[in-house]
Amino acid sequence: MVLIDQYEYLVEQFTKNANGQWVLTEYESVDAVLLLQSIDFQISFSDIYE
């Protein structure tokens, strides 16, 4: 699951680890790249917020 803030450069990504626990990763940089490994997809924040 990914939550994208519409007002500032902030993305929260929740992924499940090998133990079935949810892990939160936060991205807060205009230079960041969001990677969705489960579907082999990545997108830069500049593209998300364009």
C-alpha positions as CSV (number, residue, x, y, z in Angstrom):
1,M,0.0,0.0,0.0
2,V,1.3,3.5,-0.9
3,L,0.0,6.8,0.5
4,I,0.9,9.9,-1.4
5,D,0.5,13.4,0.1
6,Q,-0.9,15.9,-2.4
7,Y,0.6,19.0,-0.8
8,E,4.2,18.1,-0.1
9,Y,6.9,15.6,-1.2
10,L,5.9,12.8,1.1
11,V,5.1,9.1,0.3
12,E,4.5,6.4,2.8
13,Q,5.0,2.9,1.6
14,F,3.8,-0.2,3.6
15,T,5.2,-3.6,2.6
16,K,5.0,-7.0,4.2
17,N,8.3,-8.6,5.2
18,A,9.1,-12.4,5.3
19,N,7.5,-12.7,8.7
20,G,4.2,-11.2,7.6
21,Q,4.7,-7.9,9.5
22,W,4.0,-4.6,7.9
23,V,7.1,-2.3,7.4
24,L,6.7,1.4,6.8
25,T,9.2,3.3,4.6
26,E,8.8,7.1,4.2
27,Y,10.2,9.1,1.3
28,E,10.4,12.9,1.6
29,S,12.7,14.1,-1.1
30,V,12.0,15.6,-4.5
31,D,14.8,13.4,-5.8
32,A,13.4,10.1,-4.4
33,V,12.2,7.2,-6.5
34,L,9.3,5.0,-5.4
35,L,10.0,1.3,-6.1
36,L,7.3,-1.3,-6.2
37,Q,9.2,-4.5,-6.2
38,S,6.1,-6.8,-6.4
39,I,5.3,-5.5,-9.8
40,D,8.8,-4.4,-11.0
41,F,7.8,-0.8,-11.2
42,Q,9.5,2.5,-10.3
43,I,8.6,6.1,-10.6
44,S,10.4,9.3,-9.7
45,F,8.8,11.8,-7.4
46,S,9.1,14.5,-10.0
47,D,6.9,12.4,-12.2
48,I,4.4,11.7,-9.4
49,Y,4.0,15.3,-8.5
50,E,4.1,16.7,-12.1
